[in-house]
Amino acid sequence: MHLILKKGDEGEDVMKIQHWLNDHGYKAGEEDGIFGDKTRDAVIEFQSAKKIVTDGIAGSQTQLTMERMDKEEK
């Protein structure tokens, strides 16, 4: 099960999302574990590029798409 991560959330899961986004060319800013404006904007950019709901929330659809990309890269 995926946590729903959104602006204002904090923690290790947010840091992992930030790292993934930065690693894949989406500028999430500092990997500080704080889901702020830069992270939200990077999530929206990723969602738009992958043609999924662009709400700036890293929910299950967004995270599953990230996981699918990771599997395809291996």
N, C-alpha and C positions, 0 to 999 in steps of 0.2 A: 504494500500500500504506500502511496506517495503522500507526503505532506503537501498541503496547499501553501505555497509561499507567496507573500504579497508585500507591498510597500509597508514598512513599519516593523516587519518581522526581523528577528535577529537570531544568530546562532550558526552552528557548524553546517547545517543543511544549506543555509543561505550562502555561506562561504564556498561550498562545493558548486552551487549554481553559478556564482560569480566566476570561479575559476574556470568552469566549463565554458561559459560564455566568452571570457577573455581568451581562452585557449583556441576558440573557434572563430575569432575575429570580431566578436560582438563586444563593444567597449562598455563593460559593466563597472569600470572604475576600480578602485582599490578593493582587494579581496579581504574586507574587514568584517564580513558576517552581518552587515547591516543592509537591509533591503531598502535602498533609497531611490532617488530619482534616476541616477545613472543605471542602476540595476534594472529598474522598471523599464527604462527606455531600451536597454539592450534586450530584455525579454520581448518587448513589442517588436523590435527589429527582427529578432529571430522568428517570432510567430508569423510575422508578415512574410518573411522569406520562405517559410515552410507552408504557407497558406493554411494556417490553423487560426483559431479564434484569437484576435489581437486585443487582449484585455490587460496585458502587463502583469498577469498573475501566472506564476509557475505552478500550474495545477497538473493533474495527471496526464492530460493530453500533451502538454508541453514537455514534461519530463519523459514520457514514453517516446516522444520524437527524438529527444536527446539520446536516450538509451539506444534507440534503433540506429541512430547515426554512429554511435560508438561501436556497435556490433558490425556495422558495414565497413568501418575503417580497419577492422582487424583481419 
